[in-house]
Amino acid sequence: MSTRPQLVLSVLLMAAFGAACGADDVDKQTGEVAPWEASAEADEEVETLSGVAPDRDGLFGTDRVQEVVIELDAADWADLRKQTRSMFDVLAGDCMAGPAVSPFTWFEADVTIDGTTYDRVALRKKGFIGSLSIDKPGMKMEFDEHVEDRRVHGMERLLLNNTPQDPSMLRTCLAYDYFRRAGVPAPRCGFSHVTVNDEDMGIYASVQAVDEHFLSEHFGDSDIPLFEGTLSDLREGWTATFDPDSDAADHALLEPLVAAVETGDFDTIDAVIDVEAFVRFWVAEAMVGHWDGYGWNTNNYFLVLHPDDGRAHFVPWGPDAAWSSWNPGGGLDWIPLNNALTRALANTSQGQALYEAELQRQLTEVWDTREMLDRIDDMAATIAPWHSASWAVGDLQSIADYQASSMQNGLDGAWPSITWPLREPLCMSQRGTISYTFEGDWGSIGGGGLPGTCEGDYTWDGAAGVLPEGPLYTGISDGIGYVACFHSIDPSIGSQLAQYIYLPPDELAPGELYTDFMVRRAALYYNDWSMGDSWATASWVEGTLTLDEAEPGGTVRGSYEGILWQPAW
């Protein structure tokens, strides 16, 4: 067979990885929202929950870096790091039936924050898809899980975000800062230098949890409905994916919101959703280029029902990819319209007028290019002793400036004509199965050994097929472990199937491994003569890789059995 993995490797890798206040109530310097401010005296008493504000500077602030030292059993730390979420757990089958179940378990640790030690702190990994990491996991702390009523600077929880999509390490705090200055309830954020079991983990964004404290601070009541939206929308068939995050949260409470949005009537929507507060949130998401938020991706947000009138408010979440794209909306970059609510409001004259007025306000009263560039420089200088990436800081500044210009240009232009349909659910469908065995020389992936052989069978939509004997290329290349098999399917048209498995190099060793498409990725690709050197992704593969032998400089032998899933996109 003439096809060599070096010719298609780059192509295959690309395919695989392929609020309730007025504008006058916002302090533009501090970002504090006046109606929800607690008294200064309240900050002195931080041991109780009700009616007490968190210590604003104790855990959060972008003008300093706090030291967080975590100590836990070595085996627990190893387990925590390796825990992950399967892509198939999130998107395979009926992914709209409910929120994705968390795969993470709690461990016990001693935590020292700026010299003060707290023993028996509950610790677990955190992250959904893009933020999962073995090398530098995001983490969540619960201070009162094992020590009743314990607070740290008035807080029960602290989140340590690893922000792997942000080489500058600044975007999360910078975006939350902008939301707050714009008058949108948003978490506080700061920087932490984290050490775990004497291992330097680097800089993290320390983020306030959206929990009882947050609700009490911003909405005056800690016992109100709170939902987390993850690929969730206010339309029929989508609300089951909302994760109820408070005792008062019930999916039935979302039904009136869906019904109102479906009417497309501004007043009907405003009766159940605080439209003025939502538009503030909507514009702010666009200003920070939050392409992975509600507006553009129905993702990364919280929905709160206000205790005063029951109307819904939106809270931003997970903005580590803010200001990371020159075209966050794929070309329509000044107004996010990829969800049911913004689409409904954009089709009303009142909604258009509110959006334009709010955008003008934020451009005039909240955004200042020189001030923003200075904020970025100041934050970068704060973390520079632990993390320095001047090129990433420069990119962030350029994109932030460009996004503000895009927003102004949009405001000066015509309102878009909405003709495209809303996105369908991203659920993957099962198309078949695959099974094969392989044996060959370690190092053949890089030309350091002769190709081995693979053979097996597969099914696709109920039809059975054979994977005839073909070459195996395996070993480690560029820090990635590979098991790659090629099979000629129909010589008359030159069709081939290539099954690639990518895994961490230390896992190319005897044993069984689950390909989750997060840490270990398996995919089936198709090519024929009409496609030239291009390969199409036929399916993602969930299954078990069994390595009977895997010895550097020796033999790699084993088998694979998996399920063929076809992504919806």
C-alpha positions in Angstrom: 0.0 0.0 0.0 1.5 3.3 -1.0 -0.2 5.6 1.5 2.2 6.6 4.3 1.0 8.2 7.5 3.4 11.0 7.2 1.5 12.3 4.1 -1.8 12.5 5.9 -0.9 12.9 9.5 -1.4 16.7 9.7 -4.8 16.4 7.9 -6.0 13.7 10.2 -4.9 15.6 13.3 -6.8 18.6 12.2 -9.9 16.5 11.6 -9.7 14.8 14.9 -9.3 17.9 17.0 -11.1 19.5 14.7 -29.2 41.9 35.8 -31.6 44.0 37.7 -30.2 47.5 37.9 -30.0 50.6 35.7 -27.0 51.9 33.9 -26.6 54.7 36.5 -26.1 52.1 39.2 -22.7 50.9 37.9 -19.4 52.1 39.2 -17.3 52.0 36.1 -14.0 52.0 38.1 -14.8 49.1 40.4 -17.5 47.2 38.5 -19.7 47.1 41.6 -23.4 47.1 41.1 -24.9 49.4 43.7 -28.4 47.9 44.4 -26.8 44.7 45.7 -23.9 46.3 47.7 -23.7 45.1 51.3 -22.7 47.6 53.9 -19.0 48.1 54.7 -19.6 46.9 58.2 -20.9 43.5 57.0 -17.5 42.7 55.6 -16.1 42.5 59.1 -18.3 39.6 60.0 -17.8 36.7 57.5 -18.6 33.6 59.5 -22.3 33.4 58.6 -24.1 33.2 55.3 -27.3 35.2 55.5 -27.0 38.8 54.9 -23.3 38.9 54.9 -21.2 40.0 51.9 -18.0 38.1 51.0 -14.7 39.7 51.8 -14.1 41.3 48.4 -10.3 41.3 48.6 -9.7 38.1 50.6 -9.9 35.6 47.7 -10.3 37.7 44.6 -8.5 40.6 43.0 -6.4 41.2 39.9 -3.8 43.4 41.5 -2.0 40.6 43.3 -1.4 36.8 43.2 -2.4 34.7 46.2 -0.4 31.6 47.1 -2.5 28.4 47.2 -0.7 25.3 48.5 -2.6 22.0 48.3 -1.5 18.8 50.0 -3.3 15.4 49.6 -2.5 11.8 49.3 -0.3 11.1 46.3 -2.7 8.3 45.0 -5.6 10.7 45.4 -3.8 13.4 43.4 -3.0 10.9 40.6 -6.7 9.8 40.5 -8.0 13.3 40.5 -5.7 14.3 37.6 -6.8 11.3 35.5 -10.5 11.7 35.9 -12.1 13.0 32.8 -15.4 13.4 31.0 -16.0 11.3 27.9 -17.1 13.2 24.8 -19.6 10.4 24.4 -21.0 11.0 27.9 -21.9 14.5 26.7 -23.0 14.0 23.1 -23.7 10.4 22.3 -27.2 9.2 21.8 -30.1 11.3 23.3 -27.9 14.0 24.6 -30.9 16.3 25.2 -32.5 14.0 27.8 -30.7 15.7 30.7 -27.5 17.5 31.8 -24.3 15.7 31.5 -23.5 13.7 34.7 -20.3 14.8 36.5 -17.6 12.0 36.4 -15.6 13.7 39.2 -15.3 12.4 42.8 -14.3 14.3 45.9 -11.0 14.0 47.7 -9.7 15.4 51.0 -6.9 17.9 51.1 -5.1 20.4 53.4 -5.1 23.8 51.7 -3.0 26.8 52.7 -4.0 30.2 51.3 -1.6 33.0 51.8 -0.1 31.3 54.8 -3.3 30.3 56.5 -3.9 26.5 56.5 -7.4 24.9 56.3 -7.4 21.1 56.9 -9.9 18.6 55.5 -11.0 20.7 52.5 -13.0 18.8 49.9 -11.3 18.9 46.5 -12.3 17.7 43.1 -11.5 18.2 39.5 -13.6 20.6 37.4 -14.2 21.3 33.7 -16.6 20.4 30.9 -14.9 19.7 27.6 -12.4 22.4 26.6 -10.9 22.9 30.0 -10.2 19.3 31.0 -6.5 18.5 31.5 -4.4 15.8 33.2 -1.2 18.0 33.4 -3.0 21.0 34.9 -6.5 20.2 36.1 -9.0 22.8 37.0 -10.1 22.3 40.6 -13.1 23.1 42.9 -12.8 23.5 46.7 -15.5 23.1 49.3 -14.4 24.5 52.7 -17.4 23.3 54.7 -17.9 19.8 53.5 -15.9 18.2 56.4 -15.8 21.2 58.8 -19.3 22.4 59.4 -20.1 26.1 58.6 -16.5 26.9 57.9 -16.0 30.0 55.6 -12.9 31.4 54.1 -13.3 35.1 53.7 -17.0 34.5 53.9 -17.0 31.9 51.1 -17.9 28.3 51.1 -16.2 27.5 47.8 -13.3 28.5 45.6 -12.8 27.6 42.0 -9.4 27.3 40.4 -9.7 27.6 36.6 -6.8 26.3 34.5 -7.9 28.3 31.4 -6.2 26.1 28.9 -7.7 28.0 26.0 -6.0 31.2 27.1 -2.2 31.4 26.8 -2.3 34.9 28.3 -4.1 33.6 31.5 -5.9 37.0 31.6 -9.2 36.5 29.7 -11.3 35.0 32.4 -10.7 37.8 34.9 -10.7 40.5 32.3 -14.1 39.4 30.9 -15.7 39.1 34.3 -14.4 42.5 35.1 -16.0 43.9 32.0 -19.4 42.2 32.7 -19.4 43.7 36.2 -18.5 47.2 35.0 -21.3 46.9 32.4 -23.9 46.2 35.1 -24.2 42.5 34.7 -24.0 40.3 37.8 -20.8 38.3 37.3 -18.4 36.3 39.5 -15.4 38.0 41.1 -12.0 36.8 39.8 -8.4 36.9 40.8 -5.1 35.1 40.3 -3.6 32.2 42.3 -0.2 30.6 42.1 -1.0 26.9 42.9 1.3 24.2 44.3 0.1 20.6 44.8 2.3 18.2 46.7 5.3 20.4 46.0 4.6 20.4 42.3 4.4 23.9 40.8 1.1 24.0 38.8 1.5 27.6 37.7 -1.1 30.4 37.6 -4.8 29.8 37.8 -7.8 32.1 37.7 -9.4 32.0 41.1 -13.2 32.4 40.5 -16.1 33.0 42.7 -18.7 30.3 42.6 -22.2 31.1 41.4 -23.8 29.8 44.6 -25.9 30.9 47.6 -23.4 33.7 48.4 -23.6 35.0 44.9 -27.4 34.8 44.8 -27.7 36.6 48.1 -25.3 39.3 47.1 -26.8 40.0 43.7 -30.5 39.0 44.0 -31.1 39.5 47.8 -32.0 35.8 48.4 -30.0 32.7 48.5 -32.9 30.3 48.1 -34.1 31.0 44.6 -34.1 28.9 41.3 -30.7 28.7 39.7 -29.9 26.7 36.6 -26.6 26.2 34.7 -27.0 26.2 30.9 -24.6 24.0 29.0 -25.6 23.7 25.3 -29.0 24.6 26.6 -31.7 26.9 25.2 -35.2 28.2 25.9 -36.9 26.2 23.2 -38.9 23.0 23.1 -36.9 19.9 23.7 -33.8 21.8 25.0 -34.6 22.6 28.7 -33.9 19.2 30.1 -30.2 19.9 29.6 -30.3 22.8 32.2 -28.6 21.6 35.4 -30.7 22.6 38.5 -28.1 24.2 40.8 -30.3 25.1 43.8 -32.9 23.4 45.8 -35.6 25.8 44.4 -34.7 24.9 40.8 -37.3 22.8 38.9 -37.4 22.3 35.2 -41.1 23.0 35.2 -40.2 26.7 36.0 -38.6 26.9 32.6 -41.7 26.0 30.6 -43.3 29.5 30.8 -40.1 31.0 29.5 -40.0 28.7 26.5 -43.7 29.4 25.8 -43.1 33.1 26.0 -40.1 33.0 23.7 -42.1 30.9 21.2 -44.7 33.7 20.9 -42.1 36.2 19.7 -44.0 38.9 21.4 -41.9 41.4 23.3 -44.2 42.1 26.1 -45.0 38.4 26.7 -41.3 37.7 26.9 -40.6 40.7 29.2 -43.3 39.4 31.6 -41.1 36.3 32.4 -37.6 37.4 31.4 -36.2 40.8 32.5 -35.5 41.9 29.0 -33.6 45.1 30.0 -31.2 43.1 32.2 -30.9 40.4 29.5 -30.0 42.9 26.8 -27.2 44.3 29.1 -25.9 40.7 29.3 -26.4 40.1 25.6 -24.4 43.2 24.5 -21.7 42.5 27.1 -21.2 38.9 25.8 -20.7 40.4 22.3 -18.4 43.1 23.5 -16.0 40.5 25.0 -16.3 38.3 22.0 -17.6 35.4 24.1 -18.2 33.0 21.2 -18.7 30.1 23.7 -21.4 31.8 25.7 -25.2 31.9 25.4 -25.5 34.3 22.5 -23.3 32.5 20.0 -23.2 28.9 21.3 -26.1 28.4 23.9 -23.3 27.5 26.4 -21.6 28.7 29.6 -24.2 30.7 31.5 -26.5 30.6 34.5 -30.2 31.4 34.6 -31.7 32.9 37.8 -35.3 33.6 38.6 -35.4 36.8 40.6 -37.2 36.6 44.0 -39.1 39.9 43.5 -41.0 39.2 40.3 -39.9 35.7 39.2 -38.4 37.0 36.0 -35.3 35.3 34.6 -31.9 36.9 34.7 -28.7 35.6 33.0 -25.2 35.3 34.6 -22.1 34.8 32.4 -19.8 31.8 32.9 -16.6 30.3 31.5 -15.3 33.2 29.5 -11.7 31.9 29.1 -12.1 32.1 25.3 -13.3 35.8 25.4 -11.4 38.0 22.9 -9.8 34.9 21.4 -11.3 35.1 17.9 -11.3 37.9 15.3 -14.7 36.7 14.2 -16.6 35.3 17.2 -19.8 35.3 15.3 -18.5 33.8 12.1 -18.8 37.2 10.3 -21.8 38.6 12.1 -19.7 39.7 15.0 -21.7 42.5 16.6 -24.9 40.8 17.6 -25.2 37.1 18.7 -28.3 35.5 17.2 -27.7 31.8 17.6 -30.4 31.0 20.2 -34.1 31.3 20.6 -34.3 34.3 22.9 -32.0 36.7 21.0 -33.6 35.6 17.8 -37.1 36.4 19.1 -36.1 39.8 20.5 -34.1 40.7 17.3 -37.4 40.2 15.4 -39.1 42.9 17.4 -38.7 46.7 17.0 -38.5 47.0 20.8 -35.7 44.4 21.0 -33.7 46.1 18.2 -34.1 49.5 19.8 -33.0 48.2 23.2 -30.0 46.4 21.8 -28.8 49.4 19.8 -29.3 51.7 22.8 -27.5 49.4 25.2 -24.6 48.9 22.7 -24.3 52.6 22.4 -24.2 53.0 26.2 -21.5 50.3 26.6 -19.4 51.7 23.8 -19.7 55.2 25.3 -19.8 54.7 29.1 -18.2 51.3 29.8 -15.7 50.7 27.0 -12.5 52.7 26.7 -9.8 51.4 24.5 -6.9 53.0 26.3 -8.2 52.0 29.7 -8.7 48.4 28.5 -5.2 48.1 27.1 -3.9 49.5 30.4 -5.9 47.0 32.4 -4.5 44.1 30.3 -0.9 45.5 30.8 -1.5 45.8 34.6 -2.9 42.2 34.9 0.0 40.9 32.8 2.5 42.6 35.0 0.8 41.2 38.1 1.3 37.6 37.0 4.6 38.1 35.2 6.8 36.6 37.9 4.9 33.3 37.4 3.6 33.5 33.8 4.8 35.6 31.0 3.6 35.4 27.4 4.0 38.8 25.7 2.8 37.5 22.3 -0.4 36.2 23.9 -1.0 39.5 25.7 -0.4 41.4 22.4 -2.9 39.2 20.7 -5.5 39.8 23.4 -5.1 43.5 23.2 -5.4 43.5 19.4 -8.5 41.3 19.4 -10.2 43.3 22.2 -9.6 46.6 20.2 -10.8 45.0 17.0 -13.9 43.6 18.6 -14.9 47.0 19.9 -14.4 48.4 16.4 -16.6 45.6 15.0 -19.3 46.4 17.5 -19.2 50.1 16.5 -19.3 49.2 12.8 -22.3 47.0 13.4 -24.1 49.7 15.2 -23.4 52.1 12.3 -24.7 49.6 9.7 -28.0 47.9 8.9 -29.8 45.5 11.1 -29.2 41.9 9.9 -31.8 40.0 8.0 -32.3 36.7 9.9 -32.8 33.9 7.4 -30.7 31.0 8.7 -32.2 28.3 11.0 -31.2 27.8 14.6 -28.7 25.0 15.2 -30.0 21.5 15.8 -28.9 19.5 18.9 -25.3 18.3 18.7 -26.1 14.7 19.7 -24.1 12.0 17.9 -25.8 9.1 16.3 -24.6 5.5 16.5 -23.8 4.2 13.0 -22.1 0.9 13.6 -19.2 -1.0 15.3 -15.6 -1.9 14.5 -13.3 -4.6 15.6 -9.7 -5.5 14.6 -6.4 -6.9 15.6 -2.9 -5.6 14.9 0.8 -6.4 15.3 3.9 -4.7 14.2 7.2 -2.8 15.0 7.3 0.0 17.5 8.5 3.1 15.7 6.9 2.5 12.2 4.9 5.7 12.6 8.1 7.7 12.2 9.9 5.4 9.8 11.9 3.7 12.6 10.5 0.3 11.9 8.6 -1.7 9.2 4.8 -1.4 9.0 2.9 -4.1 10.7 -0.5 -5.5 9.8 -4.1 -4.9 10.8 -7.3 -6.7 9.9 -10.8 -7.0 11.2 -14.5 -6.1 10.4 -17.1 -3.4 10.9 -20.8 -2.7 10.6 -22.4 0.5 9.2 -26.1 1.0 9.4 -26.7 -2.7 9.8 -24.5 -3.8 6.9 -21.4 -5.8 7.6 -18.0 -5.1 6.1 -14.5 -6.5 6.1 -11.3 -4.7 7.0 -8.8 -6.6 4.9 -5.2 -6.9 6.0 -3.5 -3.5 5.7 -0.5 -1.7 7.2 -0.1 -0.7 10.8 1.9 2.3 11.9 2.6 2.7 15.6 4.9 4.3 18.1 5.4 7.8 19.4 5.8 10.9 17.2 5.9 14.6 18.4 4.9 13.5 21.9 1.8 11.6 20.9 1.3 7.8 20.9 -0.3 6.3 17.8 -1.9 3.1 16.6 -2.9 3.7 13.0 -4.4 1.1 10.6 -5.1 1.5 6.9 -7.4 -0.7 4.9 -8.2 -0.8 1.2 -12.0 -1.2 0.8 -12.7 -0.9 -2.9 -9.7 -0.9 -5.3 -11.8 0.2 -8.2 -12.3 3.6 -6.8 -9.3 3.6 -4.5 -11.3 3.8 -1.3 -9.6 3.4 2.0 -10.5 3.4 5.7 -8.0 4.6 8.3 -8.5 4.0 12.0 -6.3 6.3 14.1 -5.9 6.1 17.8 -4.1 9.0 19.6 -3.1 8.6 23.2 -0.6 10.0 25.8 2.8 8.5 25.1 3.1 6.9 28.5 -0.1 5.0 27.8 1.3 3.2 24.8 2.0 0.2 27.1 0.4 -3.2 27.9 -3.1 -2.9 29.4 -6.6 -1.8 28.5 -7.6 1.8 27.6 -10.9 3.5 27.0 -11.0 5.8 24.1 -13.1 8.7 25.4 -12.2 11.3 22.6 -10.8 13.5 25.3 -7.5 12.1 26.6 -7.5 9.1 24.2 -9.0 9.8 20.7 -10.1 7.2 18.2 -11.5 8.2 14.8 -12.3 6.5 11.5 -11.4 8.4 8.3 -12.4 7.8 4.6 -10.5 8.6 1.4 -10.9 7.7 -2.3 -9.2 8.8 -5.5 -11.7 11.6 -6.1 -10.6 13.3 -2.8 -6.9 13.5 -3.6 -4.9 13.8 -0.3 -8.0 14.8 1.7 -9.5 12.5 4.3 -13.1 12.8 5.6 -14.0 11.9 9.2 -16.4 9.0 8.9 -17.0 8.7 12.7 -15.6 9.2 16.1 -15.0 5.9 17.9 -15.8 4.9 21.5 -14.2 1.7 22.6 -11.5 -0.3 24.3 -7.9 -0.6 23.1 -6.2 -3.7 24.4 -2.4 -3.7 24.2 -1.0 -7.2 24.8 2.6 -6.0 23.9 4.0 -2.6 23.5 7.7 -2.3 23.9 9.9 0.6 22.6 12.1 -0.9 19.9 10.1 -4.1 20.0 6.6 -5.3 19.1 3.2 -3.6 19.5 0.4 -6.2 19.4 -3.2 -6.0 20.5 -6.8 -5.4 19.5 -9.6 -2.8 19.4 -13.4 -2.9 19.7 -15.5 0.1 19.4 -18.8 1.9 18.6 -18.9 4.2 15.6 -20.6 7.5 16.4 -21.3 10.1 13.7 -21.1 13.8 15.0 -24.1 16.0 14.1 -21.9 18.6 12.5 
